[in-house]
Amino acid sequence: MATYTLPELPYDYAALEPVISPQIIELHHDKHHAAYVKGANDTLEQLAEARDKDQWGAVNGLEKNLAFHLSGHILHSIYWHNMTGDGGGEPLDKDGTGELAGAIAESFGSFAKFKAQLTKAAATTQGSGWGVLAYEPVSGRLIVEQIYDHQGNVGQGSVPVLVFDAWEHAFYLQYKNQKVDFIEAMWKVVNWQDVARRYAAAKERSDVLLLAP
């Protein structure tokens, strides 16, 4: 029985138009995300076989594959819920996202400064990667991470709450090579209620990172 399964989309393929086309959503979810789920499950089976046979010649590659596919699955699972056709703007008290708005202002100086940093982080990823807003439990603040592929350049213990997919498969059919235009458009579909829930949950679980015995 597979350990990981592909989650259903929380909306139909056309829900994020015109920012993201139905064709991109379908291919991105049904093909690319599904491939990461399969890759994670396949790698777990290969590691189990290596344990059973005590054959560890491929362990480095297998561990790298597990990190790649599992992180891809996790980030995409967040990505779909981070977006809504009724999204955009910024978190506000009147929308019930005031705590998140305050944390952003405290961590980055203002929403505008945060938006500029995350936009730049996502748009300037070398090759394939992500721009991520994450809760960092040691300081209790929000940080922006520029993730290479799916798992590189990540602070240990940080919890992603808002993710911008900057891989070409996320935008190329619609935006061609204009990654910056895609990232700018992404702000129109951010689901701040989802981001706020993730931030609140991350704060509640901040003691799971054991820094000292």
Contacts in CASP RR format, 6 or more apart in sequence:
PFRMAT RR
TARGET T0000
AUTHOR 0000-0000-0000
METHOD contacts of the structure
MODEL  1
MATYTLPELPYDYAALEPVISPQIIELHHDKHHAAYVKGANDTLEQLAEA
RDKDQWGAVNGLEKNLAFHLSGHILHSIYWHNMTGDGGGEPLDKDGTGEL
AGAIAESFGSFAKFKAQLTKAAATTQGSGWGVLAYEPVSGRLIVEQIYDH
QGNVGQGSVPVLVFDAWEHAFYLQYKNQKVDFIEAMWKVVNWQDVARRYA
AAKERSDVLLLAP
2 37 0 8 1.000
2 41 0 8 1.000
3 40 0 8 1.000
3 41 0 8 1.000
3 44 0 8 1.000
4 37 0 8 1.000
4 40 0 8 1.000
4 41 0 8 1.000
4 70 0 8 1.000
4 73 0 8 1.000
5 37 0 8 1.000
6 29 0 8 1.000
6 33 0 8 1.000
6 34 0 8 1.000
6 37 0 8 1.000
7 77 0 8 1.000
7 80 0 8 1.000
9 25 0 8 1.000
9 29 0 8 1.000
9 80 0 8 1.000
10 80 0 8 1.000
10 81 0 8 1.000
11 84 0 8 1.000
11 85 0 8 1.000
12 22 0 8 1.000
13 22 0 8 1.000
13 23 0 8 1.000
13 25 0 8 1.000
13 26 0 8 1.000
14 22 0 8 1.000
14 25 0 8 1.000
15 25 0 8 1.000
15 84 0 8 1.000
15 85 0 8 1.000
16 25 0 8 1.000
16 83 0 8 1.000
16 84 0 8 1.000
16 85 0 8 1.000
16 189 0 8 1.000
19 85 0 8 1.000
19 185 0 8 1.000
19 186 0 8 1.000
19 188 0 8 1.000
19 189 0 8 1.000
20 83 0 8 1.000
20 171 0 8 1.000
20 174 0 8 1.000
20 189 0 8 1.000
21 173 0 8 1.000
21 174 0 8 1.000
23 173 0 8 1.000
24 170 0 8 1.000
24 171 0 8 1.000
24 173 0 8 1.000
24 174 0 8 1.000
27 169 0 8 1.000
27 173 0 8 1.000
28 76 0 8 1.000
28 165 0 8 1.000
28 169 0 8 1.000
28 170 0 8 1.000
29 76 0 8 1.000
29 80 0 8 1.000
32 76 0 8 1.000
32 167 0 8 1.000
32 169 0 8 1.000
33 72 0 8 1.000
33 73 0 8 1.000
33 76 0 8 1.000
33 77 0 8 1.000
36 68 0 8 1.000
36 69 0 8 1.000
36 70 0 8 1.000
36 72 0 8 1.000
36 73 0 8 1.000
36 76 0 8 1.000
36 150 0 8 1.000
37 69 0 8 1.000
37 73 0 8 1.000
38 69 0 8 1.000
39 65 0 8 1.000
39 69 0 8 1.000
40 66 0 8 1.000
40 69 0 8 1.000
40 70 0 8 1.000
40 73 0 8 1.000
43 62 0 8 1.000
43 65 0 8 1.000
43 66 0 8 1.000
43 69 0 8 1.000
44 66 0 8 1.000
46 58 0 8 1.000
46 62 0 8 1.000
47 59 0 8 1.000
47 62 0 8 1.000
47 63 0 8 1.000
47 66 0 8 1.000
49 55 0 8 1.000
50 56 0 8 1.000
50 57 0 8 1.000
50 58 0 8 1.000
50 59 0 8 1.000
50 62 0 8 1.000
67 150 0 8 1.000
67 151 0 8 1.000
68 149 0 8 1.000
68 150 0 8 1.000
68 151 0 8 1.000
69 150 0 8 1.000
71 149 0 8 1.000
71 150 0 8 1.000
71 151 0 8 1.000
72 150 0 8 1.000
72 151 0 8 1.000
74 160 0 8 1.000
75 130 0 8 1.000
75 132 0 8 1.000
75 147 0 8 1.000
75 150 0 8 1.000
75 160 0 8 1.000
75 163 0 8 1.000
75 165 0 8 1.000
76 165 0 8 1.000
78 160 0 8 1.000
78 161 0 8 1.000
78 163 0 8 1.000
78 198 0 8 1.000
79 163 0 8 1.000
79 165 0 8 1.000
81 191 0 8 1.000
81 194 0 8 1.000
82 162 0 8 1.000
82 163 0 8 1.000
82 190 0 8 1.000
82 191 0 8 1.000
82 194 0 8 1.000
82 195 0 8 1.000
83 186 0 8 1.000
83 189 0 8 1.000
83 190 0 8 1.000
83 191 0 8 1.000
84 189 0 8 1.000
84 190 0 8 1.000
84 191 0 8 1.000
84 194 0 8 1.000
85 189 0 8 1.000
87 188 0 8 1.000
87 189 0 8 1.000
87 190 0 8 1.000
87 191 0 8 1.000
87 192 0 8 1.000
88 187 0 8 1.000
88 188 0 8 1.000
88 189 0 8 1.000
88 190 0 8 1.000
88 192 0 8 1.000
89 187 0 8 1.000
89 188 0 8 1.000
89 190 0 8 1.000
89 192 0 8 1.000
90 101 0 8 1.000
90 111 0 8 1.000
90 115 0 8 1.000
90 192 0 8 1.000
91 97 0 8 1.000
91 98 0 8 1.000
91 100 0 8 1.000
91 101 0 8 1.000
91 104 0 8 1.000
91 111 0 8 1.000
91 192 0 8 1.000
91 195 0 8 1.000
91 196 0 8 1.000
92 98 0 8 1.000
92 101 0 8 1.000
93 101 0 8 1.000
95 192 0 8 1.000
95 193 0 8 1.000
96 193 0 8 1.000
96 196 0 8 1.000
97 192 0 8 1.000
97 193 0 8 1.000
97 195 0 8 1.000
97 196 0 8 1.000
98 196 0 8 1.000
99 196 0 8 1.000
99 199 0 8 1.000
99 200 0 8 1.000
100 192 0 8 1.000
100 195 0 8 1.000
100 196 0 8 1.000
100 199 0 8 1.000
100 200 0 8 1.000
101 111 0 8 1.000
103 141 0 8 1.000
103 142 0 8 1.000
103 199 0 8 1.000
104 111 0 8 1.000
104 114 0 8 1.000
104 142 0 8 1.000
105 111 0 8 1.000
106 141 0 8 1.000
107 114 0 8 1.000
107 141 0 8 1.000
107 142 0 8 1.000
107 143 0 8 1.000
108 114 0 8 1.000
108 117 0 8 1.000
108 142 0 8 1.000
108 144 0 8 1.000
114 133 0 8 1.000
114 142 0 8 1.000
114 144 0 8 1.000
115 187 0 8 1.000
117 144 0 8 1.000
118 131 0 8 1.000
118 132 0 8 1.000
118 133 0 8 1.000
118 144 0 8 1.000
118 162 0 8 1.000
118 164 0 8 1.000
119 183 0 8 1.000
119 184 0 8 1.000
119 187 0 8 1.000
121 131 0 8 1.000
121 132 0 8 1.000
121 144 0 8 1.000
121 145 0 8 1.000
121 146 0 8 1.000
122 130 0 8 1.000
122 131 0 8 1.000
122 146 0 8 1.000
122 164 0 8 1.000
122 166 0 8 1.000
122 183 0 8 1.000
122 186 0 8 1.000
123 166 0 8 1.000
123 179 0 8 1.000
123 180 0 8 1.000
123 183 0 8 1.000
124 146 0 8 1.000
125 131 0 8 1.000
125 146 0 8 1.000
125 147 0 8 1.000
125 148 0 8 1.000
125 166 0 8 1.000
126 148 0 8 1.000
128 148 0 8 1.000
128 149 0 8 1.000
128 166 0 8 1.000
128 167 0 8 1.000
128 168 0 8 1.000
129 146 0 8 1.000
129 147 0 8 1.000
129 148 0 8 1.000
129 149 0 8 1.000
129 150 0 8 1.000
129 165 0 8 1.000
129 166 0 8 1.000
129 167 0 8 1.000
130 145 0 8 1.000
130 146 0 8 1.000
130 147 0 8 1.000
130 150 0 8 1.000
130 163 0 8 1.000
130 164 0 8 1.000
130 165 0 8 1.000
130 166 0 8 1.000
130 167 0 8 1.000
131 144 0 8 1.000
131 145 0 8 1.000
131 146 0 8 1.000
131 147 0 8 1.000
131 163 0 8 1.000
131 164 0 8 1.000
131 166 0 8 1.000
132 144 0 8 1.000
132 145 0 8 1.000
132 146 0 8 1.000
132 147 0 8 1.000
132 160 0 8 1.000
132 162 0 8 1.000
132 163 0 8 1.000
132 164 0 8 1.000
133 142 0 8 1.000
133 143 0 8 1.000
133 144 0 8 1.000
133 160 0 8 1.000
133 161 0 8 1.000
133 162 0 8 1.000
133 163 0 8 1.000
133 195 0 8 1.000
134 142 0 8 1.000
134 143 0 8 1.000
134 144 0 8 1.000
134 145 0 8 1.000
134 154 0 8 1.000
134 155 0 8 1.000
134 158 0 8 1.000
134 159 0 8 1.000
134 160 0 8 1.000
134 161 0 8 1.000
135 141 0 8 1.000
135 142 0 8 1.000
135 158 0 8 1.000
135 159 0 8 1.000
135 161 0 8 1.000
135 199 0 8 1.000
135 202 0 8 1.000
135 203 0 8 1.000
135 206 0 8 1.000
136 142 0 8 1.000
136 143 0 8 1.000
136 155 0 8 1.000
136 157 0 8 1.000
136 158 0 8 1.000
137 157 0 8 1.000
137 158 0 8 1.000
137 159 0 8 1.000
137 202 0 8 1.000
137 206 0 8 1.000
137 207 0 8 1.000
137 208 0 8 1.000
137 209 0 8 1.000
138 209 0 8 1.000
138 211 0 8 1.000
140 203 0 8 1.000
140 206 0 8 1.000
142 161 0 8 1.000
142 199 0 8 1.000
143 158 0 8 1.000
145 153 0 8 1.000
145 154 0 8 1.000
145 155 0 8 1.000
145 158 0 8 1.000
145 160 0 8 1.000
146 153 0 8 1.000
147 153 0 8 1.000
147 154 0 8 1.000
156 209 0 8 1.000
157 209 0 8 1.000
159 198 0 8 1.000
159 202 0 8 1.000
159 205 0 8 1.000
160 198 0 8 1.000
161 195 0 8 1.000
161 198 0 8 1.000
161 199 0 8 1.000
161 202 0 8 1.000
162 190 0 8 1.000
162 195 0 8 1.000
162 198 0 8 1.000
164 183 0 8 1.000
164 186 0 8 1.000
166 179 0 8 1.000
166 182 0 8 1.000
166 183 0 8 1.000
168 179 0 8 1.000
170 182 0 8 1.000
171 179 0 8 1.000
171 182 0 8 1.000
174 182 0 8 1.000
175 181 0 8 1.000
175 182 0 8 1.000
175 185 0 8 1.000
END
